[in-house]
Amino acid sequence: MAATRDVRACGSGRTVHRPGTVIRMRPVVSLLSRSILATIRDSLKETGQARCDLVELRVDVDEWRALARKAARELGRSVQTIETQDQVAAVLRDWPRTDEERAVTLARMRKTMRAMEGHAGPED
């Protein structure tokens, strides 16, 4: 067996050089990224969206958006990611797709409307 001549970090993985052979090794996915991916996936599945305030992000915005796209792919859905001044968000493009998702959306709308009723200002 040929000895390894050169091992170096190469962006997202390691490249091991052996005489006549280059092997790409998969990068180790951090536990933090896996946790964030699971949280985003659960939120997308339950509500059709996931959001995080920028001050609360535990990874950079680009990684969060990449994790959101991965979560959507795992769900077999299309997603749009958005960054505002203070928040990053992912929204499923086809939400609501099922009767169950429509029921979730209607319940959220009703809850919002009830909350707004208590804060209505004087009419002009």
N, C-alpha and C positions, 0 to 999 in steps of 0.2 A: 504494500500500500504506500502510495506517495505521501511524503510529508507535506504539511501545510506550509506554504511559503509566505503568505501574507493574509492577515485578517484585519479588516478595518470597518469602522462604522460607516454606513452608507445611507444617509437619509432615514428611510423608514425601516430599514432592515440591515442585516450584516451580509457582506459579500465575502465568501471564502474562496480564495484562489488556490487551486492545485494545478499541477502541470496539465494543461489541456482541458481543465474543467472549471466552470464558474457555477457556484451554487448560491441561489438567493434563499435566505432563511426568513421566515415570517417574523415580523416584529411582535414583541410581547405587548399585548393590550393591557393597559393598566387597570387595576381594580377600580380606580376612580372613573375611568372612561366607561367601564362595564356598568357601573352603578348609574351613571348619568344616562347611558343608553337605555337601561331598563326603565328608568324614571320617565324619560321622554316617550318611549314606546307605550308604557302604561297610560300616560296622559293622552297621547294621540288616540289610542284604542278606546279610552273612556269618554273623551270629550271632543275629539277631532282637532285638538290643538295642544301645544305645549309652550310655556312661556317661562322666562327667567329674567329677573332684573340684572342688569350688567354688574352692579356692585356685588351681587351674590354669586356670580359665575365662578366656578372652581376650575374651569379650563378657559382657553381663549375663545373668542367668538367664532372664529373659523372652525375650530374643533367641535364646538357645540352644534354648529350648523351641519357639519359633516355627520355627526352622530344622529341628528334629527333625520337627515336623508337616509342614513342606514336603517334607523328604526322604521321609517315609512316603507322602505324596500322589504324589510322583514314582515311587514303587515300586508305587503302586496298593494300598497297605495302610493299615490303621487302626492308630493308635499311641496309647499312653498315656504322658504325660510325668509325672515324679515328681521332687519336690525333697525331699531330706532335710537334716539338719543339715550334712552335709559333702559331699553329692554331688547331681548332677542326672542323671536317667536318662530314657531313652525305650525302651519295650518294645512290639514289635509285638503287637497283640492276638490275631492269628490264627497266631502262630508256635507250633509248626511246622505248615506248611500242605502241604508236599510231602515225598516220600520223602527227598530230599536234605537238607531241613531237619531231618527226624527223625533222620537219620544224624549230622548235626552235633551235635544236642542229645544224643544217646546218647554220642557220643565225649566231649563235654564232661563229662557226668555220670560216665562211667568214669574220666576223668582226675581229677576231684574226689574220687571214692571211693578211688582209689589213693593220692592225697595224704593223705587222712584216715586210711588204714590205718597209715601210718607215725607218726601222732600220736595214736593211741588211748591213752587213759589207763587206769589200773588199774581193774579191775571191782570193784564193791562187793558 
